[in-house]
Every structure is written in structure tokens, then in C-alpha cells.
């Protein structure tokens, strides 16, 4: 039976949901470099503190990118009702660069025809607002509930989450003895539960050459040509191999159900000059060329074989090209993760989706990583999913928006989840 008083309490807060989302969008928490982090945490601390939450503002001292100019601030707010389980809603407060192509004010929070526009509207300030409204509606409807509710707003998810959830996990905030259920309101459509994500392995490959005068390239050794051989080998053999690897994980979109690799950057030879430089390049044979690769791998693979594929490719090129040498520098890796469909938070949110939307939940896995990786790997907490309003394809796009009805429906699902887990 659907909890009508609780759902009515969410609906009654629709205007507040809109205003809260707009206020969050209007704080331009751009990452990089990481601005306005303290401002958005202070805003949330004032609101949640007034509602009876115990609020902590936590700076990720020593985390990547944390410094005095751009400190990495996080908020964790806890409302304790009793001695039962704790349900934690985790949202990142940072947003990516605006980019080009906007027809709306990226930080205006404009409401038009049921949509709120702005950078971060979809990813993921709409989800943060929905979780707050859900928690407040539940607390007001059932003030004597058993257990605790936590809401966090964390830094740097868009750049790996190391100044946010990773830091908090290292400090014990996601220890299973402290928190039992985690919902991350990422924009994955209101009828879908995201169980996890593929793995990632980033690395740099540098080929070496010998500098010489460009008019006499035979006296040097062109590192760019060596890299061309590496790229040719990738095209001929590695990319077809990756395309043949398929997963049973329900990854969306369909193209991500195979292993993939993106060549993120390439540079060789003379450094790029400033835009106001009006001269000509120097005539030199490049003695260095570097690419950055972003390899996404499946739960059926492991990072050792991912690494071995690249090493084998480079060694093959080395055996075929005179004077070929290289360096392989691993940048970072994240293991794939996938929560069991029978986990308590999965079953509870799934039932709530069916009650609110009158259809069964769809189970998916994300093509890219998000902060579940840190909750799983560092916090050792497996009972974690991503669920929130917004259309995933709109994330990082110009004229990004989130639907008000989607936020309200997701807030209903979150509120029903709280009633099931904490009453």
C-alpha cells in the first residue's frame, strides 16, 4: 500500500524543490579549478542545520587539488531519529566547465515549461535537491522514525572524487558500522537503478627519438613516427580485440557493453606556443611524443590483463622497429563494481519505483565511473546504488536541464525508500 501522507508531503514541497534547485545552480561550483565549494556547503549547512541536522564541514586536507586558493570543502549532515540503520544520500556539488553553445544563462536556474536550466541542473544539483526534499518530507511525516538520515554534498566527483567521497571514506564516513545504505542521486532517469560501473585504467605512453635539424631528418629519429606505429598497431589489432569483448553487466548505452579505449590526448615535438605568438615553428625533429589513453574495462576482465595488452603491443612494435623505445606511465585505475540485485537498497528502491511510477525498475550499469567506486573500494560498503532524476545524456551538455516532475517523482521514491528502511 502506497504511503499517501508521505507522498502528499513531497508534493506540497514542489515550490520549495524548484527554489532549492535554482539556488544550488546559481552557485557556480566550477571544477576545475574548484570554486565556490565553501559557499555551497555553507548554504546547505544553514538550511539543514535549521531543520535539526547535525552538520559537519570537512576540508579534504592533502587531497589532490586541495590548496589555500581552492580548498576542497565537503558537507555531511546527519539527522538521528533512533538506533536503527542509517540511509545516506551522497551528491557531488561540483560541476564541469560551461562550454559553448548555450542559449540560456548557465547559472541562471531559469524555469521554463517544467524544466530548470543551468550547468549542474541535471548532473547533479537536481538530485541533491530531491534528496533533501525527500528527507525533510519524511522527517516531518514520521518524526519518531527509527534510524538516521545523512545527506552529503561532496567535492571533485567530476575529477575523480579524491577531494570528496574518497577522502570521506578514508576518514571512516562510509564505514558499514556507521552507514548501512547509500543512494547517489546521479542523473540516470527516474525509473532506472544503477548498480555500478565499468573499470577504468588511465596511462601515458611516451615514445623516444633524437632531435636533429628538420632539413636533415635522417640525422635524427622522429618520435612522432614511432608513435604513429603504435597507433597503427592499435587500429589493426587492439581496437578489434576490445570490440570482441562483451559483458553480462547491463551497461548503458549498448556501445559500452564492450571494452573501449579512448586516446585522450596526443602531443609530440615543439611545445604549443601561446595564442599571441606570431612567429614560426623551429625546424626540429621531435625527440618525444606522448599519448594519454583512457581504457574502460569489464567486470569479466582484470587490470593485470588490461595492462598486459598494452605492454604486449608496445613490445611487438619494439621488435619490428629499429631504435624504438618507450615509457609506460600508469596514472590511475578503478576496479569495476556492481551491487547485487538482491541487496537491501536495490530491492527497496525498486519497489518504491514501481509504486510511484507504476512500472518496474530498469537495472543498468554506468559506462563511466562515479563515486560508488570509493564507497565500495575504500569504505568497504557494498549496499550502494546510483538513483536520481535527470536524463543522463544531458549531463555536460549546453542548455543542460532537469525536469521538475522528474525531481518530484524521484523525491517520492527516495521518501518511500526511507519509510521502508527506517520505520
LODREN-769986 format. One record per residue (C-alpha): residue number from 0; x, y, z. Coordinates in nm, 4 decimals, always signed. Layout:
// residues N
(node NUM; (X; Y; Z))
...
// end
This chain:
// residues 423
(node 0; (+0.0000; +0.0000; +0.0000))
(node 1; (+0.1374; +0.3392; -0.1005))
(node 2; (+0.2079; +0.5879; +0.1805))
(node 3; (-0.0223; +0.8724; +0.0703))
(node 4; (+0.0577; +1.1164; +0.3565))
(node 5; (+0.4276; +1.0900; +0.2795))
(node 6; (+0.3788; +1.1343; -0.0941))
(node 7; (+0.1497; +1.4299; -0.0296))
(node 8; (+0.4229; +1.5828; +0.1865))
(node 9; (+0.6618; +1.5625; -0.1096))
(node 10; (+0.4084; +1.7168; -0.3484))
(node 11; (+0.3428; +2.0004; -0.1021))
(node 12; (+0.7125; +2.0923; -0.1274))
(node 13; (+0.7182; +2.1261; -0.5063))
(node 14; (+0.7770; +2.5025; -0.4995))
(node 15; (+1.0496; +2.4561; -0.2407))
(node 16; (+1.2074; +2.1880; -0.4605))
(node 17; (+1.2176; +2.4317; -0.7520))
(node 18; (+1.3622; +2.7152; -0.5460))
(node 19; (+1.6233; +2.4933; -0.3830))
(node 20; (+1.7397; +2.3604; -0.7201))
(node 21; (+1.7614; +2.7106; -0.8619))
(node 22; (+1.9608; +2.8344; -0.5620))
(node 23; (+2.2097; +2.5489; -0.5987))
(node 24; (+2.2552; +2.6100; -0.9730))
(node 25; (+2.3195; +2.9790; -0.9071))
(node 26; (+2.6287; +2.8908; -0.7028))
(node 27; (+2.8816; +2.8251; -0.9842))
(node 28; (+3.0889; +2.5457; -0.8315))
(node 29; (+3.3107; +2.5005; -1.1367))
(node 30; (+3.5677; +2.2220; -1.1391))
(node 31; (+3.8341; +2.2883; -1.2432))
(node 32; (+3.9582; +2.4802; -1.0617))
(node 33; (+3.7141; +2.4209; -0.7736))
(node 34; (+3.5411; +2.7493; -0.6902))
(node 35; (+3.2515; +2.8284; -0.4552))
(node 36; (+3.2832; +2.4944; -0.2739))
(node 37; (+3.2663; +2.6554; +0.0684))
(node 38; (+2.9790; +2.8796; -0.0417))
(node 39; (+2.7536; +2.5907; -0.1431))
(node 40; (+2.8427; +2.3955; +0.1712))
(node 41; (+2.7588; +2.6985; +0.3864))
(node 42; (+2.4252; +2.7362; +0.2063))
(node 43; (+2.3332; +2.3744; +0.2698))
(node 44; (+2.4624; +2.3858; +0.6283))
(node 45; (+2.2318; +2.6764; +0.7079))
(node 46; (+1.9279; +2.5018; +0.5631))
(node 47; (+1.9887; +2.1566; +0.7080))
(node 48; (+2.1085; +2.2877; +1.0427))
(node 49; (+1.7828; +2.4792; +1.0793))
(node 50; (+1.5964; +2.1522; +1.0178))
(node 51; (+1.7708; +1.9743; +1.3044))
(node 52; (+2.0573; +1.8076; +1.1191))
(node 53; (+2.3969; +1.7924; +1.2834))
(node 54; (+2.6253; +1.9443; +1.0218))
(node 55; (+2.9964; +1.8951; +0.9589))
(node 56; (+3.2035; +2.0934; +0.7109))
(node 57; (+3.5077; +1.8886; +0.6190))
(node 58; (+3.8041; +2.0073; +0.4161))
(node 59; (+3.9995; +1.7367; +0.2347))
(node 60; (+4.3432; +1.8449; +0.3526))
(node 61; (+4.6170; +1.6911; +0.1423))
(node 62; (+4.3842; +1.5593; -0.1279))
(node 63; (+4.4727; +1.6194; -0.4951))
(node 64; (+4.3993; +1.9833; -0.5942))
(node 65; (+4.3355; +2.0961; -0.2345))
(node 66; (+4.5192; +2.4208; -0.1607))
(node 67; (+4.4612; +2.7524; +0.0108))
(node 68; (+4.3260; +2.9128; -0.3067))
(node 69; (+4.0885; +2.6276; -0.3899))
(node 70; (+4.0192; +2.4281; -0.0723))
(node 71; (+3.8169; +2.1101; -0.1184))
(node 72; (+3.5153; +2.1526; +0.1105))
(node 73; (+3.2550; +1.8842; +0.1800))
(node 74; (+2.9375; +1.8743; +0.3865))
(node 75; (+2.7981; +1.5822; +0.5841))
(node 76; (+2.4657; +1.6375; +0.7645))
(node 77; (+2.3089; +1.3738; +0.9913))
(node 78; (+1.9600; +1.3579; +1.1415))
(node 79; (+1.9283; +1.0952; +1.4116))
(node 80; (+1.5870; +0.9509; +1.4846))
(node 81; (+1.6743; +0.6298; +1.6662))
(node 82; (+1.9143; +0.3379; +1.6846))
(node 83; (+1.8284; +0.1750; +1.3516))
(node 84; (+2.0053; +0.1829; +1.0160))
(node 85; (+2.1468; +0.4934; +0.8515))
(node 86; (+2.0450; +0.5860; +0.4963))
(node 87; (+2.2955; +0.8169; +0.3284))
(node 88; (+2.2241; +1.0325; +0.0211))
(node 89; (+2.5506; +1.1393; -0.1432))
(node 90; (+2.5610; +1.4081; -0.4128))
(node 91; (+2.8599; +1.5881; -0.5597))
(node 92; (+2.8320; +1.9652; -0.5631))
(node 93; (+3.0929; +2.0393; -0.8332))
(node 94; (+3.0047; +2.0999; -1.1976))
(node 95; (+3.2050; +2.0883; -1.5209))
(node 96; (+3.3003; +2.3807; -1.7438))
(node 97; (+3.0180; +2.5622; -1.9194))
(node 98; (+3.1479; +2.5170; -2.2747))
(node 99; (+2.9956; +2.6738; -2.5849))
(node 100; (+2.6507; +2.6562; -2.7418))
(node 101; (+2.4295; +2.7778; -2.4578))
(node 102; (+2.1101; +2.9712; -2.5308))
(node 103; (+2.0307; +3.0152; -2.1579))
(node 104; (+2.2233; +3.1631; -1.8676))
(node 105; (+2.4335; +2.8678; -1.7468))
(node 106; (+2.3963; +2.9796; -1.3870))
(node 107; (+2.0550; +3.1440; -1.4069))
(node 108; (+1.8449; +2.8500; -1.2891))
(node 109; (+1.5741; +2.9518; -1.5356))
(node 110; (+1.2388; +2.7719; -1.5034))
(node 111; (+1.0658; +2.7237; -1.8377))
(node 112; (+0.7876; +2.4790; -1.9240))
(node 113; (+0.8593; +2.2473; -1.6350))
(node 114; (+1.2354; +2.2443; -1.6845))
(node 115; (+1.5089; +2.4126; -1.4797))
(node 116; (+1.8111; +2.5077; -1.6895))
(node 117; (+2.1721; +2.5531; -1.5873))
(node 118; (+2.5101; +2.3878; -1.5543))
(node 119; (+2.4700; +2.1152; -1.2964))
(node 120; (+2.0889; +2.1132; -1.3153))
(node 121; (+2.0906; +1.7521; -1.4298))
(node 122; (+2.4346; +1.6499; -1.3023))
(node 123; (+2.3549; +1.6622; -1.0183))
(node 124; (+2.2089; +1.9522; -0.8249))
(node 125; (+1.8566; +1.8409; -0.9122))
(node 126; (+1.9302; +1.5076; -0.7473))
(node 127; (+2.0778; +1.6772; -0.4406))
(node 128; (+1.7665; +1.8936; -0.4058))
(node 129; (+1.5369; +1.5923; -0.4484))
(node 130; (+1.7153; +1.4018; -0.1707))
(node 131; (+1.6835; +1.6975; +0.0670))
(node 132; (+1.3120; +1.7382; -0.0047))
(node 133; (+1.2586; +1.3631; +0.0416))
(node 134; (+1.4369; +1.3641; +0.3765))
(node 135; (+1.2537; +1.6697; +0.5052))
(node 136; (+0.9153; +1.5334; +0.3977))
(node 137; (+0.9882; +1.2021; +0.5688))
(node 138; (+1.1092; +1.3637; +0.8935))
(node 139; (+0.8021; +1.5865; +0.9132))
(node 140; (+0.5666; +1.2962; +0.8399))
(node 141; (+0.7347; +1.0483; +1.0756))
(node 142; (+0.9264; +1.2462; +1.3408))
(node 143; (+0.9644; +0.9367; +1.5641))
(node 144; (+1.1328; +0.7216; +1.2987))
(node 145; (+1.3996; +0.4691; +1.3876))
(node 146; (+1.7482; +0.5197; +1.2481))
(node 147; (+1.9371; +0.8080; +1.0875))
(node 148; (+1.9415; +1.0020; +0.7618))
(node 149; (+2.2561; +1.1543; +0.6192))
(node 150; (+2.2933; +1.3978; +0.3322))
(node 151; (+2.6332; +1.4796; +0.1904))
(node 152; (+2.7478; +1.7310; -0.0698))
(node 153; (+3.0959; +1.6417; -0.1824))
(node 154; (+3.3758; +1.7822; -0.3944))
(node 155; (+3.5526; +1.6858; -0.7128))
(node 156; (+3.3464; +1.3929; -0.8419))
(node 157; (+3.3939; +1.5354; -1.1899))
(node 158; (+3.7708; +1.4939; -1.1496))
(node 159; (+3.7771; +1.1592; -0.9714))
(node 160; (+3.6244; +1.2341; -0.6304))
(node 161; (+3.9548; +1.2265; -0.4429))
(node 162; (+3.8854; +1.5543; -0.2647))
(node 163; (+3.5338; +1.4392; -0.1798))
(node 164; (+3.3986; +1.0891; -0.1275))
(node 165; (+3.7421; +0.9229; -0.1370))
(node 166; (+3.8635; +1.1497; +0.1422))
(node 167; (+3.5474; +1.0968; +0.3492))
(node 168; (+3.5726; +0.7207; +0.3010))
(node 169; (+3.9323; +0.7285; +0.4223))
(node 170; (+3.8110; +0.9115; +0.7332))
(node 171; (+3.5515; +0.6408; +0.8043))
(node 172; (+3.2354; +0.8225; +0.6975))
(node 173; (+3.1248; +0.5254; +0.4844))
(node 174; (+3.2184; +0.2517; +0.7274))
(node 175; (+2.9403; -0.0140; +0.7211))
(node 176; (+2.9126; +0.0126; +1.1008))
(node 177; (+2.8186; +0.3796; +1.0591))
(node 178; (+2.6200; +0.3833; +0.7334))
(node 179; (+2.4201; +0.0879; +0.6005))
(node 180; (+2.2512; +0.2132; +0.2809))
(node 181; (+2.3851; +0.4636; +0.0257))
(node 182; (+2.1961; +0.6258; -0.2609))
(node 183; (+2.3847; +0.8511; -0.5040))
(node 184; (+2.1307; +1.0688; -0.6925))
(node 185; (+2.3167; +1.0768; -1.0233))
(node 186; (+2.1044; +1.1544; -1.3334))
(node 187; (+2.0178; +0.8091; -1.4620))
(node 188; (+1.6460; +0.8531; -1.5357))
(node 189; (+1.3851; +0.8220; -1.2628))
(node 190; (+1.2882; +0.4622; -1.3475))
(node 191; (+1.6420; +0.3185; -1.3519))
(node 192; (+1.8671; +0.1882; -1.0761))
(node 193; (+2.2373; +0.1987; -1.1492))
(node 194; (+2.4136; -0.0941; -0.9849))
(node 195; (+2.7707; +0.0124; -1.0574))
(node 196; (+3.0166; +0.0930; -1.3317))
(node 197; (+3.2884; -0.0405; -1.5593))
(node 198; (+3.6539; -0.0263; -1.4601))
(node 199; (+3.8999; +0.2373; -1.5768))
(node 200; (+4.2757; +0.2380; -1.6413))
(node 201; (+4.4489; +0.5599; -1.7448))
(node 202; (+4.8057; +0.5611; -1.8698))
(node 203; (+5.0565; +0.7652; -2.0672))
(node 204; (+5.2714; +0.6190; -2.3432))
(node 205; (+5.5796; +0.8133; -2.4495))
(node 206; (+5.7930; +0.7248; -2.7499))
(node 207; (+6.1527; +0.8460; -2.7752))
(node 208; (+6.3549; +0.9786; -3.0660))
(node 209; (+6.6576; +1.2009; -3.1284))
(node 210; (+6.6449; +1.5702; -3.2053))
(node 211; (+6.8053; +1.6971; -3.5261))
(node 212; (+6.7655; +1.9710; -3.7831))
(node 213; (+6.4368; +1.9364; -3.9711))
(node 214; (+6.6156; +1.9728; -4.3064))
(node 215; (+6.8220; +1.6630; -4.2240))
(node 216; (+6.5747; +1.4283; -4.0517))
(node 217; (+6.7961; +1.1316; -4.1384))
(node 218; (+7.0365; +1.2562; -3.8686))
(node 219; (+6.7644; +1.2327; -3.6049))
(node 220; (+6.4928; +0.9887; -3.5054))
(node 221; (+6.1309; +1.1047; -3.5174))
(node 222; (+5.9373; +1.0132; -3.2012))
(node 223; (+5.6111; +1.1057; -3.3740))
(node 224; (+5.6699; +0.8434; -3.6424))
(node 225; (+5.7363; +0.5880; -3.3688))
(node 226; (+5.4063; +0.6845; -3.2089))
(node 227; (+5.2400; +0.6512; -3.5473))
(node 228; (+5.3465; +0.2883; -3.5488))
(node 229; (+5.1945; +0.2426; -3.2034))
(node 230; (+4.8668; +0.3960; -3.3228))
(node 231; (+4.8675; +0.1797; -3.6349))
(node 232; (+4.9103; -0.1319; -3.4230))
(node 233; (+4.6198; -0.0190; -3.2035))
(node 234; (+4.3982; +0.0307; -3.5070))
(node 235; (+4.4942; -0.3004; -3.6650))
(node 236; (+4.4765; -0.5262; -3.3618))
(node 237; (+4.3897; -0.3685; -3.0238))
(node 238; (+4.0651; -0.1923; -3.1127))
(node 239; (+3.9197; -0.5024; -3.2875))
(node 240; (+4.0199; -0.7094; -2.9835))
(node 241; (+3.8410; -0.4724; -2.7461))
(node 242; (+3.5299; -0.4723; -2.9649))
(node 243; (+3.5136; -0.8512; -2.9344))
(node 244; (+3.4964; -0.8408; -2.5533))
(node 245; (+3.1384; -0.8306; -2.4238))
(node 246; (+2.9935; -0.8177; -2.0753))
(node 247; (+2.6912; -0.9546; -1.8951))
(node 248; (+2.6771; -0.6294; -1.6970))
(node 249; (+2.3685; -0.4277; -1.8031))
(node 250; (+2.5834; -0.1355; -1.9197))
(node 251; (+2.4144; +0.1535; -2.0994))
(node 252; (+2.4326; +0.2650; -2.3713))
(node 253; (+2.4697; -0.0515; -2.5780))
(node 254; (+2.8040; +0.0547; -2.7240))
(node 255; (+2.9576; +0.0443; -2.3768))
(node 256; (+2.8816; -0.3252; -2.3274))
(node 257; (+3.2184; -0.3928; -2.4853))
(node 258; (+3.5673; -0.2931; -2.3730))
(node 259; (+3.6662; +0.0504; -2.5014))
(node 260; (+3.9691; +0.2755; -2.5181))
(node 261; (+3.9862; +0.6466; -2.5892))
(node 262; (+4.3045; +0.8262; -2.6918))
(node 263; (+4.2539; +1.1247; -2.4685))
(node 264; (+4.5455; +1.3402; -2.5865))
(node 265; (+4.8496; +1.3371; -2.8125))
(node 266; (+5.1461; +1.5680; -2.8310))
(node 267; (+5.4880; +1.5476; -2.9871))
(node 268; (+5.7697; +1.7793; -3.0757))
(node 269; (+5.7790; +2.1518; -3.0166))
(node 270; (+5.5589; +2.2818; -2.7340))
(node 271; (+5.2396; +2.4646; -2.8284))
(node 272; (+5.3069; +2.8377; -2.8203))
(node 273; (+5.0784; +3.0992; -2.6586))
(node 274; (+4.7939; +3.2312; -2.8733))
(node 275; (+4.9626; +3.5700; -2.9074))
(node 276; (+5.2802; +3.4164; -3.0535))
(node 277; (+5.3167; +3.5309; -3.4162))
(node 278; (+5.6382; +3.3562; -3.5172))
(node 279; (+5.7051; +3.0283; -3.6959))
(node 280; (+5.7963; +2.6828; -3.5661))
(node 281; (+6.1593; +2.5810; -3.5309))
(node 282; (+6.2916; +2.3172; -3.7699))
(node 283; (+6.3481; +2.0261; -3.5366))
(node 284; (+6.2943; +1.6514; -3.5441))
(node 285; (+6.0749; +1.5697; -3.2402))
(node 286; (+6.2509; +1.3585; -2.9805))
(node 287; (+5.9409; +1.2941; -2.7659))
(node 288; (+5.5787; +1.2040; -2.8374))
(node 289; (+5.3187; +1.1216; -2.5746))
(node 290; (+4.9617; +0.9941; -2.5761))
(node 291; (+4.7204; +0.9574; -2.2876))
(node 292; (+4.4867; +0.6596; -2.3015))
(node 293; (+4.1588; +0.6051; -2.1164))
(node 294; (+4.0804; +0.2337; -2.1100))
(node 295; (+3.7397; +0.1205; -1.9797))
(node 296; (+3.7229; -0.2455; -1.8878))
(node 297; (+3.4600; -0.5005; -1.7903))
(node 298; (+3.3946; -0.6904; -1.4707))
(node 299; (+3.4982; -1.0060; -1.6587))
(node 300; (+3.8475; -0.8573; -1.7070))
(node 301; (+4.1161; -0.7585; -1.4581))
(node 302; (+4.3614; -0.4709; -1.4586))
(node 303; (+4.6608; -0.7025; -1.4988))
(node 304; (+4.5398; -0.8255; -1.8384))
(node 305; (+4.4444; -0.4706; -1.9398))
(node 306; (+4.7994; -0.3583; -1.8669))
(node 307; (+4.9482; -0.6680; -2.0305))
(node 308; (+4.7652; -0.5964; -2.3580))
(node 309; (+4.9326; -0.2557; -2.3848))
(node 310; (+5.2747; -0.3867; -2.2871))
(node 311; (+5.2469; -0.6677; -2.5442))
(node 312; (+5.1504; -0.4173; -2.8136))
(node 313; (+5.4460; -0.1917; -2.7339))
(node 314; (+5.6874; -0.4823; -2.7237))
(node 315; (+5.5603; -0.6027; -3.0615))
(node 316; (+5.6261; -0.2587; -3.2144))
(node 317; (+5.9692; -0.2550; -3.0487))
(node 318; (+6.0582; -0.5895; -3.2064))
(node 319; (+5.9673; -0.4574; -3.5516))
(node 320; (+6.1132; -0.1021; -3.5449))
(node 321; (+6.4829; -0.0200; -3.5137))
(node 322; (+6.5717; +0.2178; -3.2285))
(node 323; (+6.2177; +0.2112; -3.0896))
(node 324; (+6.1951; +0.2829; -2.7149))
(node 325; (+5.9109; +0.3863; -2.4922))
(node 326; (+5.7952; +0.4618; -2.1389))
(node 327; (+5.4621; +0.3485; -1.9944))
(node 328; (+5.3355; +0.5554; -1.7034))
(node 329; (+5.0215; +0.4357; -1.5264))
(node 330; (+4.8123; +0.7277; -1.3982))
(node 331; (+4.5273; +0.5655; -1.2062))
(node 332; (+4.2924; +0.2733; -1.2035))
(node 333; (+3.9483; +0.1925; -1.0657))
(node 334; (+3.8085; -0.1587; -1.0479))
(node 335; (+3.4619; -0.2360; -1.1869))
(node 336; (+3.1871; -0.2597; -0.9272))
(node 337; (+2.8317; -0.3919; -0.9340))
(node 338; (+2.5935; -0.4208; -0.6395))
(node 339; (+2.3902; -0.7405; -0.6142))
(node 340; (+2.0288; -0.7035; -0.7305))
(node 341; (+1.9146; -0.8636; -0.4050))
(node 342; (+2.0914; -0.6052; -0.1883))
(node 343; (+1.8523; -0.4283; +0.0535))
(node 344; (+1.8830; -0.0825; -0.1026))
(node 345; (+1.8277; -0.2251; -0.4532))
(node 346; (+1.5130; -0.4159; -0.3578))
(node 347; (+1.3738; -0.1216; -0.1597))
(node 348; (+1.4282; +0.1419; -0.4281))
(node 349; (+1.2976; -0.0953; -0.6937))
(node 350; (+0.9724; -0.1460; -0.5015))
(node 351; (+0.9385; +0.2303; -0.4494))
(node 352; (+0.9828; +0.2983; -0.8222))
(node 353; (+0.7073; +0.0510; -0.9016))
(node 354; (+0.4724; +0.2187; -0.6516))
(node 355; (+0.5406; +0.5735; -0.7703))
(node 356; (+0.5692; +0.5183; -1.1455))
(node 357; (+0.3523; +0.2066; -1.1848))
(node 358; (+0.6235; +0.0237; -1.3774))
(node 359; (+0.9133; -0.1994; -1.2937))
(node 360; (+1.2566; -0.0522; -1.2410))
(node 361; (+1.5212; -0.0992; -1.5064))
(node 362; (+1.8655; -0.2086; -1.3832))
(node 363; (+2.1688; -0.0543; -1.5522))
(node 364; (+2.5427; -0.0108; -1.5122))
(node 365; (+2.7226; +0.3142; -1.5929))
(node 366; (+2.9796; +0.3244; -1.8747))
(node 367; (+3.1983; +0.5566; -1.6660))
(node 368; (+3.2873; +0.5642; -1.3007))
(node 369; (+3.1327; +0.7771; -1.0296))
(node 370; (+3.1752; +0.7962; -0.6523))
(node 371; (+3.0418; +0.4460; -0.5838))
(node 372; (+3.3986; +0.3315; -0.6558))
(node 373; (+3.5266; +0.4949; -0.3369))
(node 374; (+3.2356; +0.3813; -0.1198))
(node 375; (+3.2999; +0.0245; -0.2352))
(node 376; (+3.6809; +0.0153; -0.2541))
(node 377; (+3.7742; +0.2372; +0.0424))
(node 378; (+3.4605; +0.2303; +0.2554))
(node 379; (+3.4009; -0.1437; +0.2016))
(node 380; (+3.0280; -0.0712; +0.1788))
(node 381; (+2.8579; -0.2817; -0.0896))
(node 382; (+2.4959; -0.1780; -0.0309))
(node 383; (+2.5178; +0.1238; -0.2613))
(node 384; (+2.3454; +0.2347; -0.5818))
(node 385; (+2.3008; +0.5405; -0.8001))
(node 386; (+1.9443; +0.6594; -0.8403))
(node 387; (+1.8227; +1.0068; -0.9240))
(node 388; (+1.6300; +1.2377; -1.1559))
(node 389; (+1.7558; +1.3721; -1.4832))
(node 390; (+1.8419; +1.2323; -1.8237))
(node 391; (+2.1987; +1.1034; -1.8390))
(node 392; (+2.2514; +1.2227; -2.1968))
(node 393; (+2.2031; +1.5857; -2.0862))
(node 394; (+2.4985; +1.5804; -1.8467))
(node 395; (+2.7837; +1.8139; -1.9516))
(node 396; (+2.5772; +1.9397; -2.2485))
(node 397; (+2.4885; +2.3024; -2.3360))
(node 398; (+2.1429; +2.4053; -2.2119))
(node 399; (+2.1549; +2.1280; -1.9500))
(node 400; (+1.8221; +2.0921; -1.7696))
(node 401; (+1.6305; +1.8838; -1.5189))
(node 402; (+1.2563; +1.8242; -1.5216))
(node 403; (+1.0588; +1.9374; -1.2183))
(node 404; (+0.8230; +1.6387; -1.2411))
(node 405; (+1.1198; +1.4024; -1.2638))
(node 406; (+1.2653; +1.5543; -0.9473))
(node 407; (+0.9334; +1.5295; -0.7660))
(node 408; (+0.8860; +1.1670; -0.8687))
(node 409; (+1.2413; +1.0784; -0.7648))
(node 410; (+1.1884; +1.2527; -0.4314))
(node 411; (+0.8786; +1.0357; -0.3803))
(node 412; (+1.0842; +0.7236; -0.4498))
(node 413; (+1.3518; +0.8376; -0.2052))
(node 414; (+1.0938; +0.9183; +0.0614))
(node 415; (+0.9239; +0.5788; +0.0245))
(node 416; (+1.2665; +0.4160; +0.0497))
(node 417; (+1.3247; +0.5934; +0.3804))
(node 418; (+0.9883; +0.4765; +0.5128))
(node 419; (+1.0648; +0.1177; +0.4226))
(node 420; (+1.4151; +0.1149; +0.5700))
(node 421; (+1.3639; +0.3338; +0.8795))
(node 422; (+1.0119; +0.2658; +1.0098))
// end
